[in-house]
């Protein structure tokens, strides 16, 4: 299973993101979609799983949940927008993640790219950074990986051009 992971598009989608999405079996969007035109376009090229974020309107909240928990290829996955990271989980996440940890915990919100293990909970945490232009990040980023036999494999960061540039 090939996955493209992104977050914080804030209504922006370009041809490079769509090209990467077209090579994935599934695209996972970790919130702050901005416009349903983004998710509509992504769903045209791959299976889409998404959650809404704090900037998303009522339409996005009707289409997508706050949390997605599912199992794929033997891997338990939890996607949410505001989740924190190992040692600093968001207050609404702490109890549940300690009692029922997934193998992979994905969130967005911070615009800070992170890939880190949580040895105490035996999970991998991923935050793909931000794929849109809104925010303080300098480079727009995505993540790509495979899920196989309950593990994340071949994780890579895709750096798009700097945030202050339009398409190259």
TIKE-795458 format. One record per atom (N, C-alpha, C, CB): residue number from 1; atom name; x, y, z. Coordinates in pm, whole numbers. Glycine has a CB too. Layout:
   k  a   east  north     up
 NUM CA      X      Y      Z
...
// end
This chain:
   k  a   east  north     up
   1  N     85   -117      0
   1 CA      0      0      0
   1  C     90    123      0
   1 CB    -97      0    123
   2  N     80    205   -103
   2 CA    157    329   -113
   2  C     70    445    -64
   2 CB    204    355   -259
   3  N    125    526     28
   3 CA     49    634     90
   3  C    122    766     69
   3 CB     29    607    241
   4  N     45    869     33
   4 CA     93   1007     32
   4  C     25   1076    149
   4 CB     64   1081   -105
   5  N    103   1138    236
   5 CA     52   1204    356
   5  C     77   1353    344
   5 CB    118   1147    484
   6  N    -30   1431    368
   6 CA    -16   1577    366
   6  C   -109   1638    469
   6 CB    -45   1633    226
   7  N    -87   1765    494
   7 CA   -167   1839    590
   7  C   -158   1987    560
   7 CB   -122   1810    736
   8  N   -249   2061    619
   8 CA   -242   2207    617
   8  C   -226   2265    476
   8 CB   -128   2254    703
   9  N   -315   2222    388
   9 CA   -316   2278    252
   9  C   -378   2418    252
   9 CB   -392   2186    156
  10  N   -465   2446    346
  10 CA   -527   2580    356
  10  C   -579   2629    221
  10 CB   -425   2681    412
  11  N   -653   2541    153
  11 CA   -720   2569     24
  11  C   -625   2566    -96
  11 CB   -787   2703     30
  12  N   -501   2529    -78
  12 CA   -407   2531   -190
  12  C   -372   2390   -234
  12 CB   -280   2608   -151
  13  N   -374   2370   -364
  13 CA   -333   2243   -424
  13  C   -270   2276   -557
  13 CB   -455   2144   -440
  14  N   -155   2216   -584
  14 CA    -91   2243   -712
  14  C    -64   2113   -787
  14 CB     40   2320   -691
  15  N    -13   2127   -907
  15 CA     10   2011   -994
  15  C    112   1914   -936
  15 CB     55   2056  -1131
  16  N    211   1964   -863
  16 CA    311   1873   -805
  16  C    249   1783   -700
  16 CB    428   1953   -744
  17  N    161   1837   -617
  17 CA     94   1754   -517
  17  C      9   1650   -587
  17 CB      6   1842   -422
  18  N    -65   1691   -689
  18 CA   -149   1596   -763
  18  C    -66   1488   -833
  18 CB   -234   1669   -865
  19  N     50   1523   -883
  19 CA    138   1423   -946
  19  C    180   1319   -844
  19 CB    262   1491  -1007
  20  N    218   1363   -724
  20 CA    256   1267   -619
  20  C    136   1185   -575
  20 CB    317   1340   -498
  21  N     20   1248   -565
  21 CA   -101   1176   -524
  21  C   -136   1066   -625
  21 CB   -220   1274   -509
  22  N   -113   1093   -751
  22 CA   -147    996   -855
  22  C    -60    870   -848
  22 CB   -133   1060   -991
  23  N     53    877   -779
  23 CA    139    759   -765
  23  C    107    679   -638
  23 CB    286    801   -764
  24  N     11    726   -560
  24 CA    -24    661   -433
  24  C   -151    577   -449
  24 CB    -43    766   -321
  25  N   -162    476   -364
  25 CA   -287    401   -355
  25  C   -388    480   -272
  25 CB   -263    261   -294
  26  N   -337    544   -166
  26 CA   -421    626    -80
  26  C   -350    757    -49
  26 CB   -457    552     50
  27  N   -432    863    -31
  27 CA   -383    993     15
  27  C   -450   1018    148
  27 CB   -414   1108    -89
  28  N   -368   1055    248
  28 CA   -418   1087    381
  28  C   -394   1235    406
  28 CB   -350    998    491
  29  N   -501   1308    439
  29 CA   -491   1451    466
  29  C   -522   1473    614
  29 CB   -589   1534    375
  30  N   -426   1528    687
  30 CA   -437   1544    832
  30  C   -492   1680    873
  30 CB   -301   1523    897
  31  N   -586   1733    798
  31 CA   -662   1850    841
  31  C   -611   1985    795
  31 CB   -667   1851    984
  32  N   -694   2087    823
  32 CA   -679   2221    768
  32  C   -678   2214    615
  32 CB   -549   2289    821
  33  N   -785   2156    566
  33 CA   -806   2138    423
  33  C   -827   2275    357
  33 CB   -927   2045    396
  34  N   -915   2353    417
  34 CA   -944   2487    366
  34  C  -1060   2490    270
  34 CB   -823   2543    298
  35  N  -1050   2420    161
  35 CA  -1156   2415     61
  35  C  -1179   2271     20
  35 CB  -1120   2503    -63
  36  N  -1305   2233      6
  36 CA  -1335   2097    -38
  36  C  -1289   2072   -181
  36 CB  -1484   2070    -27
  37  N  -1256   2176   -256
  37 CA  -1199   2158   -389
  37  C  -1067   2081   -380
  37 CB  -1177   2296   -459
  38  N   -993   2101   -271
  38 CA   -867   2029   -249
  38  C   -894   1879   -237
  38 CB   -794   2081   -122
  39  N   -983   1842   -147
  39 CA  -1010   1700   -125
  39  C  -1082   1638   -245
  39 CB  -1094   1680      1
  40  N  -1167   1715   -313
  40 CA  -1233   1664   -433
  40  C  -1129   1627   -539
  40 CB  -1331   1769   -489
  41  N  -1031   1713   -559
  41 CA   -926   1687   -659
  41  C   -840   1567   -619
  41 CB   -837   1812   -677
  42  N   -804   1558   -491
  42 CA   -724   1444   -445
  42  C   -800   1313   -462
  42 CB   -684   1463   -300
  43  N   -929   1315   -432
  43 CA  -1012   1194   -443
  43  C  -1028   1148   -588
  43 CB  -1149   1219   -381
  44  N  -1001   1236   -683
  44 CA  -1008   1197   -824
  44  C   -890   1110   -866
  44 CB  -1012   1321   -910
  45  N   -778   1118   -791
  45 CA   -659   1044   -833
  45  C   -620    928   -741
  45 CB   -543   1138   -842
  46  N   -677    922   -620
  46 CA   -645    813   -527
  46  C   -755    804   -422
  46 CB   -505    836   -460
  47  N   -756    695   -351
  47 CA   -847    682   -237
  47  C   -805    786   -134
  47 CB   -845    536   -175
  48  N   -902    859    -80
  48 CA   -872    968     13
  48  C   -926    936    152
  48 CB   -931   1100    -38
  49  N   -843    959    253
  49 CA   -885    958    393
  49  C   -844   1095    447
  49 CB   -818    837    476
  50  N   -936   1162    515
  50 CA   -906   1296    565
  50  C   -978   1321    695
  50 CB   -945   1402    461
  51  N   -926   1416    770
  51 CA   -990   1467    891
  51  C   -999   1619    877
  51 CB   -910   1427   1022
  52  N  -1093   1677    950
  52 CA  -1099   1823    946
  52  C  -1006   1883   1050
  52 CB  -1244   1872    969
  53  N   -967   2006   1025
  53 CA   -879   2078   1116
  53  C   -948   2201   1172
  53 CB   -751   2117   1047
  54  N   -875   2276   1252
  54 CA   -933   2390   1322
  54  C   -977   2504   1230
  54 CB   -834   2443   1420
  55  N   -923   2514   1108
  55 CA   -966   2621   1018
  55  C  -1079   2577    925
  55 CB   -848   2670    935
  56  N  -1113   2451    928
  56 CA  -1211   2399    834
  56  C  -1353   2437    873
  56 CB  -1199   2248    824
  57  N  -1434   2466    771
  57 CA  -1570   2513    792
  57  C  -1668   2397    812
  57 CB  -1615   2598    673
  58  N  -1794   2433    826
  58 CA  -1898   2333    852
  58  C  -1910   2231    739
  58 CB  -2032   2402    873
  59  N  -1887   2273    615
  59 CA  -1895   2179    503
  59  C  -1789   2071    515
  59 CB  -1879   2254    369
  60  N  -1667   2108    547
  60 CA  -1560   2009    565
  60  C  -1590   1920    685
  60 CB  -1424   2079    584
  61  N  -1646   1977    790
  61 CA  -1677   1899    910
  61  C  -1790   1801    886
  61 CB  -1713   1993   1026
  62  N  -1876   1830    790
  62 CA  -1981   1734    753
  62  C  -1923   1619    671
  62 CB  -2093   1805    674
  63  N  -1820   1648    593
  63 CA  -1761   1547    505
  63  C  -1658   1458    574
  63 CB  -1697   1614    388
  64  N  -1587   1514    670
  64 CA  -1475   1442    731
  64  C  -1485   1447    883
  64 CB  -1342   1501    685
  65  N  -1437   1342    950
  65 CA  -1441   1339   1096
  65  C  -1323   1414   1157
  65 CB  -1443   1195   1146
  66  N  -1329   1433   1288
  66 CA  -1217   1491   1362
  66  C  -1104   1388   1377
  66 CB  -1264   1540   1502
  67  N  -1141   1263   1393
  67 CA  -1045   1154   1408
  67  C  -1079   1044   1308
  67 CB  -1045   1097   1554
  68  N   -978    982   1254
  68 CA   -996    860   1175
  68  C   -908    754   1238
  68 CB   -960    881   1022
  69  N   -969    644   1278
  69 CA   -895    528   1327
  69  C   -932    411   1237
  69 CB   -926    496   1478
  70  N   -831    344   1186
  70 CA   -856    232   1096
  70  C   -734    141   1096
  70 CB   -887    282    952
  71  N   -751     24   1039
  71 CA   -640    -69   1021
  71  C   -621    -91    873
  71 CB   -664   -204   1095
  72  N   -494    -91    833
  72 CA   -462   -111    693
  72  C   -334   -194    684
  72 CB   -446     25    618
  73  N   -340   -301    607
  73 CA   -224   -388    590
  73  C   -163   -429    725
  73 CB   -118   -318    504
  74  N   -247   -451    824
  74 CA   -200   -495    955
  74  C   -150   -385   1045
  74 CB    -94   -593    938
  75  N   -163   -259   1004
  75 CA   -117   -144   1083
  75  C   -237    -67   1135
  75 CB    -25    -52    999
  76  N   -240    -44   1265
  76 CA   -343     39   1328
  76  C   -301    186   1312
  76 CB   -363      0   1480
  77  N   -392    267   1257
  77 CA   -361    407   1225
  77  C   -462    498   1294
  77 CB   -362    431   1071
  78  N   -413    608   1345
  78 CA   -499    714   1400
  78  C   -454    845   1336
  78 CB   -491    721   1558
  79  N   -546    911   1265
  79 CA   -519   1042   1205
  79  C   -608   1144   1273
  79 CB   -542   1040   1050
  80  N   -550   1254   1315
  80 CA   -625   1367   1368
  80  C   -547   1494   1333
  80 CB   -648   1355   1523
  81  N   -607   1608   1354
  81 CA   -536   1731   1317
  81  C   -447   1781   1431
  81 CB   -636   1840   1276
  82  N   -505   1805   1546
  82 CA   -429   1856   1661
  82  C   -405   1740   1757
  82 CB   -503   1975   1732
  83  N   -286   1684   1753
  83 CA   -259   1566   1833
  83  C   -135   1574   1919
  83 CB   -247   1450   1746
  84  N    -48   1668   1890
  84 CA     78   1674   1962
  84  C    175   1570   1909
  84 CB     56   1655   2110
  85  N    271   1535   1993
  85 CA    375   1440   1953
  85  C    427   1370   2078
  85 CB    491   1511   1876
  86  N    507   1264   2062
  86 CA    551   1187   2179
  86  C    607   1275   2291
  86 CB    655   1085   2137
  87  N    552   1251   2409
  87 CA    591   1328   2526
  87  C    513   1457   2542
  87 CB    737   1360   2520
  88  N    442   1497   2436
  88 CA    367   1623   2437
  88  C    235   1608   2362
  88 CB    452   1737   2373
  89  N    162   1501   2392
  89 CA     34   1481   2325
  89  C    -67   1585   2372
  89 CB    -19   1339   2351
  90  N   -159   1621   2282
  90 CA   -265   1718   2313
  90  C   -352   1662   2426
  90 CB   -350   1749   2187
  91  N   -407   1750   2510
  91 CA   -487   1704   2624
  91  C   -599   1608   2587
  91 CB   -546   1821   2695
  92  N   -668   1630   2478
  92 CA   -777   1542   2439
  92  C   -733   1408   2385
  92 CB   -861   1609   2338
  93  N   -604   1391   2364
  93 CA   -547   1270   2305
  93  C   -482   1181   2410
  93 CB   -444   1307   2198
  94  N   -422   1241   2511
  94 CA   -336   1170   2607
  94  C   -394   1041   2662
  94 CB   -304   1259   2720
  95  N   -513   1047   2718
  95 CA   -570    928   2782
  95  C   -593    817   2682
  95 CB   -700    963   2853
  96  N   -657    850   2571
  96 CA   -690    748   2470
  96  C   -564    686   2411
  96 CB   -775    809   2359
  97  N   -463    767   2380
  97 CA   -343    712   2315
  97  C   -265    621   2411
  97 CB   -252    826   2266
  98  N   -271    652   2541
  98 CA   -204    566   2639
  98  C   -277    434   2659
  98 CB   -192    638   2773
  99  N   -410    439   2653
  99 CA   -490    317   2675
  99  C   -510    235   2549
  99 CB   -624    354   2733
 100  N   -504    299   2435
 100 CA   -530    230   2309
 100  C   -440    288   2199
 100 CB   -679    243   2270
 101  N   -309    267   2211
 101 CA   -218    329   2113
 101  C   -228    262   1976
 101 CB    -75    322   2164
 102  N   -221    343   1871
 102 CA   -212    287   1737
 102  C    -67    250   1707
 102 CB   -268    387   1630
 103  N    -43    186   1596
 103 CA     94    165   1550
 103  C    150    289   1485
 103 CB    101     48   1453
 104  N     60    369   1424
 104 CA     97    493   1357
 104  C      2    603   1400
 104 CB     96    475   1202
 105  N     57    712   1453
 105 CA    -21    828   1494
 105  C     18    945   1405
 105 CB      2    861   1645
 106  N    -81    999   1333
 106 CA    -58   1106   1235
 106  C   -135   1229   1276
 106 CB    -99   1060   1093
 107  N    -69   1343   1271
 107 CA   -139   1470   1290
 107  C    -73   1578   1206
 107 CB   -141   1510   1440
 108  N   -139   1693   1203
 108 CA    -88   1809   1132
 108  C    -80   1925   1229
 108 CB   -176   1846   1009
 109  N   -134   2038   1191
 109 CA   -155   2157   1273
 109  C    -30   2242   1296
 109 CB   -209   2117   1403
 110  N     79   2183   1338
 110 CA    196   2262   1379
 110  C    274   2320   1260
 110 CB    289   2176   1462
 111  N    256   2265   1141
 111 CA    334   2299   1021
 111  C    480   2259   1039
 111 CB    324   2451    992
 112  N    509   2177   1139
 112 CA    645   2131   1166
 112  C    657   1984   1128
 112 CB    684   2153   1316
 113  N    741   1957   1031
 113 CA    764   1820    985
 113  C    826   1738   1098
 113 CB    855   1819    860
 114  N    765   1623   1128
 114 CA    819   1535   1232
 114  C    796   1390   1192
 114 CB    755   1564   1370
 115  N    895   1308   1219
 115 CA    884   1162   1210
 115  C    962   1111   1329
 115 CB    938   1104   1071
 116  N    890   1060   1429
 116 CA    960   1017   1550
 116  C    888    902   1616
 116 CB    973   1134   1647
 117  N    966    810   1672
 117 CA    905    699   1744
 117  C    864    742   1885
 117 CB   1001    580   1751
 118  N    766    672   1939
 118 CA    733    684   2080
 118  C    760    547   2139
 118 CB    581    731   2104
 119  N    882    528   2194
 119 CA    918    396   2246
 119  C    829    350   2361
 119 CB   1062    396   2291
 120  N    779    443   2441
 120 CA    694    405   2554
 120  C    563    343   2506
 120 CB    665    528   2643
 121  N    507    398   2398
 121 CA    379    347   2347
 121  C    396    256   2225
 121 CB    289    463   2310
 122  N    521    237   2183
 122 CA    553    150   2069
 122  C    475    192   1943
 122 CB    522      3   2103
 123  N    484    322   1913
 123 CA    419    373   1793
 123  C    513    466   1718
 123 CB    288    445   1828
 124  N    477    493   1595
 124 CA    548    591   1513
 124  C    457    712   1497
 124 CB    589    532   1374
 125  N    512    831   1519
 125 CA    438    956   1501
 125  C    487   1024   1375
 125 CB    454   1050   1625
 126  N    392   1068   1291
 126 CA    425   1143   1170
 126  C    344   1271   1165
 126 CB    400   1058   1044
 127  N    410   1380   1130
 127 CA    345   1506   1096
 127  C    412   1550    966
 127 CB    360   1616   1213
 128  N    334   1559    857
 128 CA    395   1589    728
 128  C    433   1735    706
 128 CB    304   1548    621
 129  N    419   1819    808
 129 CA    445   1961    789
 129  C    326   2026    722
 129 CB    573   1984    706
 130  N    349   2119    632
 130 CA    239   2189    565
 130  C    261   2190    415
 130 CB    226   2333    619
 131  N    154   2160    342
 131 CA    162   2157    196
 131  C    113   2286    132
 131 CB     82   2040    142
 132  N     50   2372    211
 132 CA     -3   2496    159
 132  C     90   2614    181
 132 CB   -136   2525    221
 133  N     39   2733    153
 133 CA    120   2854    165
 133  C     98   2929    296
 133 CB     89   2946     51
 134  N    -15   2907    362
 134 CA    -45   2981    485
 134  C     37   2926    601
 134 CB   -196   2973    517
 135  N    105   3012    675
 135 CA    181   2968    792
 135  C    322   3021    790
 135 CB    183   2818    801
 136  N    400   2975    886
 136 CA    536   3023    904
 136  C    642   2932    843
 136 CB    564   3041   1049
 137  N    604   2813    798
 137 CA    700   2718    744
 137  C    769   2778    622
 137 CB    630   2584    706
 138  N    893   2739    601
 138 CA    969   2792    489
 138  C    956   2706    363
 138 CB   1115   2805    527
 139  N    945   2575    383
 139 CA    935   2481    271
 139  C    807   2400    288
 139 CB   1060   2388    264
 140  N    734   2386    178
 140 CA    613   2304    179
 140  C    655   2157    169
 140 CB    517   2343     62
 141  N    594   2072    250
 141 CA    638   1933    256
 141  C    520   1835    254
 141 CB    722   1910    380
 142  N    551   1716    207
 142 CA    463   1599    207
 142  C    546   1482    256
 142 CB    401   1572     63
 143  N    481   1372    287
 143 CA    551   1247    317
 143  C    494   1137    227
 143 CB    538   1209    467
 144  N    582   1044    196
 144 CA    541    929    116
 144  C    601    805    182
 144 CB    586    942    -35
 145  N    523    697    187
 145 CA    572    573    246
 145  C    486    457    199
 145 CB    572    581    400
 146  N    530    338    234
 146 CA    452    217    208
 146  C    410    159    342
 146 CB    532    113    125
 147  N    294     95    344
 147 CA    251     18    460
 147  C    252   -127    415
 147 CB    108     63    513
 148  N    327   -207    490
 148 CA    343   -347    454
 148  C    362   -430    580
 148 CB    463   -367    357
 149  N    283   -532    595
 149 CA    293   -625    708
 149  C    296   -552    842
 149 CB    418   -711    693
 150  N    207   -453    856
 150 CA    194   -383    983
 150  C    301   -279   1012
 150 CB    193   -480   1091
 151  N    382   -246    914
 151 CA    492   -151    935
 151  C    491    -41    829
 151 CB    627   -223    932
 152  N    543     75    868
 152 CA    570    183    774
 152  C    708    157    716
 152 CB    562    325    842
 153  N    716    157    585
 153 CA    843    128    519
 153  C    873    238    416
 153 CB    839    -12    450
 154  N   1001    257    389
 154 CA   1047    349    285
 154  C    991    490    302
 154 CB   1008    296    148
 155  N    990    538    426
 155 CA    941    673    454
 155  C   1033    776    390
 155 CB    930    697    606
 156  N    973    869    318
 156 CA   1053    977    260
 156  C    977   1109    269
 156 CB   1090    947    114
 157  N   1052   1215    280
 157 CA    999   1351    282
 157  C   1009   1406    141
 157 CB   1075   1442    385
 158  N    902   1467     96
 158 CA    901   1535    -33
 158  C    899   1684     -4
 158 CB    778   1491   -123
 159  N   1004   1752    -44
 159 CA   1009   1897    -29
 159  C    963   1960   -159
 159 CB   1153   1945      8
 160  N    858   2038   -147
 160 CA    812   2115   -261
 160  C    890   2245   -259
 160 CB    657   2141   -257
 161  N    875   2328   -357
 161 CA    951   2453   -360
 161  C    916   2540   -240
 161 CB    924   2529   -490
 162  N   1001   2636   -206
 162 CA    977   2720    -89
 162  C    840   2787    -92
 162 CB   1084   2825    -79
 163  N    787   2810     25
 163 CA    653   2863     44
 163  C    631   2996    -28
 163 CB    625   2879    192
 164  N    733   3079    -37
 164 CA    718   3212    -93
 164  C    718   3212   -247
 164 CB    829   3302    -42
 165  N    742   3097   -309
 165 CA    740   3087   -455
 165  C    611   3024   -502
 165 CB    860   3006   -506
 166  N    566   3062   -619
 166 CA    456   2991   -682
 166  C    514   2874   -759
 166 CB    372   3084   -774
 167  N    432   2802   -830
 167 CA    479   2683   -901
 167  C    597   2714   -990
 167 CB    367   2625   -983
 168  N    690   2618   -993
 168 CA    810   2633  -1076
 168  C    793   2555  -1205
 168 CB    935   2586  -1002
// end
